[in-house]
Amino acid sequence: IQYSGLLLSLLRRSIKPLIVILPILITYAIVLTAIYLKKVLYLCPNCHHTFKPTLGAFVKAKHTPKTRQLKCPNCHQTHYCIEVYQNES
């Protein structure tokens, strides 16, 4: 969708198609982030406590593909915490 809006904007030499698509893209990104955050927990490498960060902390944190720099609510230290998936039960 984003490429279609961008391509249409370039071909028509108008920003309107991109502006029309933008709210859809933002909504899509928010929904995907919320779904992803529901399915993961983070494991503190210091105290081995698993926790779920707030949405703000999750979005703002530095990260690698499998870790995220978060402050553990148990030991209150900031580390690159390991991403673990929750059971679907």
Secondary structure, 3 states (H helix, E strand, C coil): CHHHHHHHHHHHCCCHHHHHHHHHHHHHHHHHHHHHHHHEEEECCCCCCEECCCHHHHHHCCECCCEEEEECCCCCCEEEEEEEECCCC
